[in-house]
């Protein structure tokens, strides 16, 4: 269980950092992080980092697709954990 929580933590930090990096690159007109990468990290378990990054950096907040993918990631992981915890009984 601790390995799973560590993975969630690592994905959260990585996703948060990439949102910050992408915002910085957007301001500098530099090389951006592909949107697909940001979506995949959120779906893989970095949804908390994506949410905090979106709010703190005010990044990707106007793109509806990011909110949809973020909501799907939360629902997907909540359903998984609900199933997992029920199966553990």
JOWO-V118068 format. One record per backbone hydrogen bond with DSSP energy under -1.0 kcal/mol. NH is the residue of the N-H (numbers start at 1). CO is the residue of the C=O. E is the energy in kcal/mol with one decimal. If there is no record, write none. Layout:
nh: <NH,NH>
co: <CO,CO>
e: <E,E>
//
This chain:
nh: <5,6,7,8,9,10,11,12,13,14,15,16,17,18,19,20,21,22,23,24,25,26,27,28,30,38,39,40,41,42,43,44,46,50,51,52,53,54,55,56,57,59,66,67,68,69,70,71,72,73,74,75,76,77,78,79,80,81,82,83,84,85,86,87,88>
co: <1,2,3,4,5,6,7,8,9,10,11,12,13,14,15,16,17,18,19,20,21,22,23,24,25,34,35,36,37,38,39,40,41,46,47,48,49,50,51,52,53,54,63,63,64,65,66,67,68,69,70,71,72,73,74,75,76,77,78,79,80,81,82,83,84>
e: <-2.2,-2.3,-2.0,-2.3,-2.4,-2.6,-2.7,-2.5,-2.6,-2.7,-2.6,-2.5,-2.6,-2.3,-2.1,-2.1,-2.7,-2.8,-2.1,-2.3,-2.7,-2.2,-2.1,-1.8,-2.9,-1.6,-2.6,-2.8,-2.3,-1.8,-2.6,-2.1,-2.7,-2.2,-2.5,-2.6,-2.5,-2.7,-2.1,-3.4,-2.1,-1.2,-1.1,-1.1,-2.3,-2.6,-2.3,-2.3,-2.5,-2.5,-2.3,-2.5,-2.8,-2.5,-2.6,-2.6,-2.2,-2.7,-2.4,-2.5,-3.1,-2.7,-1.7,-2.3,-1.5>
//
